[in-house]
Amino acid sequence: METNSDIDSNIQIKLLNQLFAAQTMFHIFPDETKLGEFITQALISIPGIKACFFCSRQSECKPNKVFQEIKSISEYLRNIPDEQDHFPISKPLNENLILFPLQTTKRSFGIICLFIENIDDFNKFKISLNNFINVVALDMENRWHKMQLVKHSENLEELVDKRTSELQAEIAERKLAENAMSESEIKFRTVFEQSVDAIGVSQMGKHSFVNSAYLNLFGYSHSDELISKSILDLIAPTERNKILSNIQSRSKGDLTPQVYETKGLRKDGSEFDLDVHASLYEFAGKSLTLVILRDITKQNLNVKALFENEQRLSSIYDAVGDIIYYLSVEEEEQYRFSSVNLSFSSVTGIPPDAIIGKLVNEIIPEPSLSMVLGKYKDAITKKTIVRWEETSEYPTGWLTGEVSVAPVFDKNDRCTHLVGAVHDITERKKAEEEIKLLNVQLLKAEEIANFGFLDWNLTTNAIHLSPEVKRIYEISEDVGNEIEHMNKVIHPDDIVFVNENLELAAKGIKDYNIDHRIVKKDGSIVWLNARAELFKDENGKPTRLLGTIIDITERKNAEEELNKHRDNLENLVKERTMEIEEKNMKLERINKAFVGRELRMVELKKEIEELKGTSTGSV
């Protein structure tokens, strides 16, 4: 199954073959109407082109009502005086209509009008199309020169005719005509025989006449070997049905392809790629077919290889994440964008059609523009790659890039192009600014919170200390070994405790999270909280300790004061408790004495009552 790439490659090959055949067709089709039919037939097969029209000064273009603008162009061309070498071309009103002038530096001959339905498909073949149109324009110029020579000859003949008698003029005209016919026949045979392309004439599918190039192409030595022989015998078996169908359709007057590719078959049985240009013409009441053939096997391979290489380069060009652009160098230090990769548009937000063909001044804004133009000039003057950093505002925002540009010189040592590349470092710059801000904030936070950071490489024994750690440990610039200095200022009573915990942490046995004291130069004691996390390599070997140091002296002092208050409070509570217990004992004794008296009173009352009862009974 053919891929899009294969199809595009085949079209490129066909267009290139038609380009080669264009020069020969000028000799075969001297009439511009026929020439226009050949050109439009060649171009209409290009993807993206909906319609094609050939408009010249000599031939009338009659499109349908849909293309009225082309009819106006045709009328405009035919009204231009012949003595006027060039004429202006206005931009078409229809945005899908593209005009390609058929012109050289000496003269303009016409316009090829293309109606585009898919600009992306069309752009793939634009370079080949330009080459094709340039060849057509050059051949039209050659033919125009010949026509001018003919006109001058005719004028000269007219002067001669006026100076001679009618009889002498008639004789002269007859001789001139005979000589012209003889000369034309000689020229025709010379062109026919010396043509590098194989030319043959056939009738009803059988050879009638072939030139030497035709014989050489198929490996034959004499035309007798082919005359009256079927042309299908020179076609590869797999292609014969297609060619036979063309022959039958052409004989019926049906529309058949005039330009196509097939497989040829040589006398030795080898097959090759064959490019065919076929056309019908009438001669002596007979319908004949004229073909121009060319072996395009090597050409197809070369074009395919070239196309594949261009595709690879294009893929690389557009796959690169960095911006790449190609500038053409014009006069007066002007630089125009010839090509940009996909990253250019994705990064800047400017679509490709708004970049290609535009001057650098129209794309790069100030204040960067002045600097950029200076860098371009330096690259050209010094003939070297120039690099710089640039920040500009684009639709996607402010962008910063590392730019490099290299000059390209022709054989005359003239700089024709500049190749540029931009590595977008916008995010990196933002990150660097954020890191700077975070460092400032971190240093401020360290200063406010009295804590710092340390990073200890256990492999190299190198240690990095933040400014706050250095302040806490009073480490100055002249201190050589920072680890040794930190060990020296640890409180003597804590040094063993600190080292034991460090060793356990370095081995990964225990987390490092301790409080210890250090002794300042003035003899004051500072309490520190030291914490660290252990990092290991892929083999489990400890590699670094990343930790924090916090000054907790105020907290420790506060805890000590709190402990004193707690001890005082406990003593007060004990004293108060003892007082309360003594009072409780006294109350208890009083209560017991009071309860005894109450009980005695009750007994006495009872005894009195009993005595009262006894006295009453006696009475």
Disulfide bonds with the S-S distance in Angstrom:
none
